[in-house]
Amino acid sequence: MTTSLCSKSVQRVVISIVTSLCALISISAQDEPVEKIETAILRIPVFVSDSKGVPVKGLTENDFQLLVDGKPREIDYFADSGPVTVALVIDSNSNTADVLDQIRRDAQDFVELLGPDDRAMVIRFDIGYRVVCELTADKAKLRRAIGGIDSSRERVRLMKAVVHQVVFRELAAVQGRKGIVLFADPDSNLPEFNWKNVPSYQVDDRRRWVDYRNLTASDAVVYPVFYQTATFPREFLGRTMTSNELIKIPGIDYYNSFATLTGGRLLLAGASNFRSARQLVLDEIRNQYTLSIYVDPIKGQKSAVSIRVNRPDVVVRSKERVDLESQEGLQSRIKELWKLRTN
C-alpha cells in the first residue's frame, strides 16, 4: 500500500521543498513577515530479502525502523509500489572497444527482462554523454539504440560527472523506482583525473565533479557492471579472486563505490551467475521500499543511516550514509554538468 504526504497548514513561513529536481514549493501569507526555511525530502530505497536473496514483499511502514546518526527518526513518507525506470549507461571509451560487443549484448539482454509497464533509456558516454534513446517501453527501439553504439576514440572520460548528471538531471523528474545499470571498464576511468585532457569549456569549477558523494541524496540506485579489459592491473591477471578481493583493487574499488553510495551492488560480467544476477537486479528495483524523511541540507551535513526490519532472518541493503549540500550548490553543479550532454 502506498501512502501520500499529508498537507499541513503553515503560517508566516515559506517552506522550500527541494526534491531531486530542485523544484521550489513556497507557501506564504500575504502582507505578513516571511521566514524562509530550506528543507529537503530525502528518499531512501531499501531492499529486503530472505537468506536466499528472494525479495520479501508485503512489508508495511511499521515493519521498519530508521536511525540517523544512531537516533530513531520518524518516517515521513513510505512507499512500496511504483513504476520501474532503468537507465542503461554504456561506456564507449576507446578502452572498452574489445568488450563493446559483449556490453551491447548484455545491455540488450537487460532490455528483454523489462516488464510491460517498465521504461528504460539508453545513454553512451566518454568525455561527454549522449542520450541515444529517451525513456520508452518499446523494447525494439531500445535494442536498436544499443546496437548502434560504437567505440569512441576518446581515452579520457568523466564517469563521475556523467553518473551525477544522469541521476540529477535525466532521472530527476522521474517518479517511482529508479535504477542505473552502468556498463563500463572501471580501471580506465583513472585518466579522468588528468585535467589537462579536459576541453577548455569544461574547466570552470571542474574539480567539484570529483566529489560524487552527494549521490547518497538521490533515490536512484546504481548497479555497476564490471568488464575486464587491457587496463586491468597485470599483477592480478590469472588469479582466482573472491568478490571481496576484487573490489579492493584500485579502480574497481572506486567503481564499486557507486553501488555502496546508493544501495546497489557490483555485478561481474564474467561471473557464472551473471545471467541470473541480471534478473535479480530488476527484481530488486521492482520490489524496493522507499522511506522518506525531511532533512535540512543547508549545513551540508554528513549522516550515518541505519535501517532495521522487524522480521527474523531477513537481509536489508540500503545506503549507509548521507552527504547533503544546499540547493544553491546542487543547482550550480547541475548547471555546469549539463555542458557534458552532446546532441
Buried (B, 14 or more C-beta within 10 A) or exposed (E): EEEEEEEEEEEEBBBBBBBBEBEEEEBBEEEEEEEEEBBBBBBBBBBBBEEEEEBBEEBEBEBBBBBBEEEEBEBBBBBBEBBBBBBBBBBBBBBBBBBBEBBBEBBBBBBEBBEEEBBBBBBBBBBBBBBBBEBBBEBEBBBBBBEEBEBBEBBBBBBBBBBBBBBBBBBBEBEBBBBBBBBBBBBBBEBBEEEEEBEEEBEEEEEBBEEBBBBBBBBBBBBBBBBBBEBBEEEEEEEEEEEEEBBEBEBBBBBBBBBBBBBBBBBBBEEEEBEEBBEBBBBBBBBBBBBBBBBEBBEEBEBEBBBEBEEEEBEBBBBEBBBBBBBEBBBBBBEBBEBBBEE
